[in-house]
Amino acid sequence: MSILSAFLHSRSFAWRTARILILVVVGLAVCIVMFENKFIYFPSRFPEGNWQTDNLPAPAGETVPAVEDCWLAASDGIKLHGWYAEPRKKVSDSLLPVAAEPLLLWFHGNAGNIADRYDMMRMLVQVPARIFIIDYRGYGKSDGSPSESGLYKDAQAAWDYLVTTRNITPDRIIIFGESLGGAIAIELATHVASAGLIVQSSFTSIADMAATLIPGFPSLLLRTKMNSIERIPRVRCAKLFIHSPADEVVPYRLGRRLFEAASEPKQFYEVAGAGHNETYIVGGQGYINAIREFTNSSLR
């Protein structure tokens, strides 16, 4: 009996076990291919999250973001929603404008939506900086469903909106990507002339993340690449990488590898003891100071 015939027809325990294992592996491969985006992206749609940013309490003297709803369209027609925020200082019962040259074009992490980033936005305006953050397709109030190519289109649409609609010059824009958003920020930075790039708690590639989460995972089956380690050497603007050795989601070693692969000029800022979503909280004033110094030097 040939091996193929034995595999197909033998009733022995060994061959039956082999057939079952093959079927399981094939089934898993089909699931990965068919439902890949479901395994990678974890969006929250509106009305999930706290969208009430108006009239939130602010102590006297604190700088807070004045948030404006924005709508824009990607090149394939997908309608996107974002927030444009400028810093305002609370003086008595008034919010007075704060001069802010840099604009952070912010691409957020995987789960949730922009409403989950408001607390971090309140910290980032302390730089001081203007902020533009969008929800990717399928997130928050944005239409569509997420995919790698789609998210890159969304990033380009955000850049075009700032430069064309808001008339903001590229030399005032710092691209800022956290976690999953780091891969999107890096891709955009390879073909636009921004003043700088900040990559926070991000990874080298989806394949490396898959291998970290599930050792032996067949990453060759993944259509989604987000190959930042291949793209980052082509980014010519100034770069700041931020990561914590205590990151429990994206390993610190991947963040360091990404930094080491980047071309000069570049800096690395380590936030000790911070979990993946705690970098800005644990980092506190030192974190803000690092971003302020980077943006100031990048805008000169």
WOJO-V132465 format. One record per helix or strand. SS is the DSSP state (h for helix, s for strand). FROM is the first residue (numbers start at 1). LEN is the number of residues. If there is no record, write none. Layout:
ss->SS from->FROM len->LEN
ss->SS from->FROM len->LEN
This chain:
ss->h from->3 len->7
ss->h from->13 len->28
ss->s from->43 len->1
ss->s from->45 len->1
ss->s from->63 len->11
ss->s from->79 len->13
ss->s from->94 len->4
ss->s from->103 len->5
ss->s from->112 len->1
ss->h from->114 len->14
ss->s from->130 len->5
ss->s from->140 len->1
ss->h from->148 len->18
ss->h from->170 len->3
ss->s from->173 len->6
ss->h from->180 len->10
ss->s from->196 len->5
ss->h from->206 len->8
ss->h from->219 len->3
ss->h from->228 len->7
ss->s from->238 len->6
ss->h from->252 len->10
ss->s from->266 len->5
ss->h from->279 len->20
